[in-house]
Amino acid sequence: MSTLNVDLPNSLHRKLEELSEQEGIAEEQFIATAVAEKCLRF
């Protein structure tokens, strides 16, 4: 596994917190899933 530090606008971080909580997963897992889904489209 790699570590990646990302600066997010506060509004985007709040949305990330909200959506990951709704999904019942950690923010890190939400981000990893989102990146994987985006990569599959290419």
N, C-alpha and C positions, 0 to 999 in steps of 0.2 A: 504494500500500500504506500501511496505517496501522500505527502502533506502539502496543501495548497492554502495559502492565506489570501483571502479576497476581501477588499473593501467594498461594502455595499452602502447605498444610500439608506438612511434610517427607515424610509417608507418601504423600501423593498425588504429590509430585514424584518420589519413588523409583519409584512405579508407572508414571508417565509415562516416566521414563528406561527402565524395563524394556520397556514395550510398544513405544515408538518404536524401540528397538534391535532388538526381535524383527521389527518391520515393515521395518527397514532404512531408516528415514527420520529426519529431524531432528525434535527435539521440537516446534519451531515448526510444522512441516508436520503433525505428528500433531494438534496442537491445532487448527489451521485446518481440518483434515479433520473432526475431531470436532464443531466448531461448525457447519460446513456440513451435516453429517448431521443434527444436531439441528434446524437451521433448516428443513430439508426436511420435517420431520414436522409443521410448523405451517402 
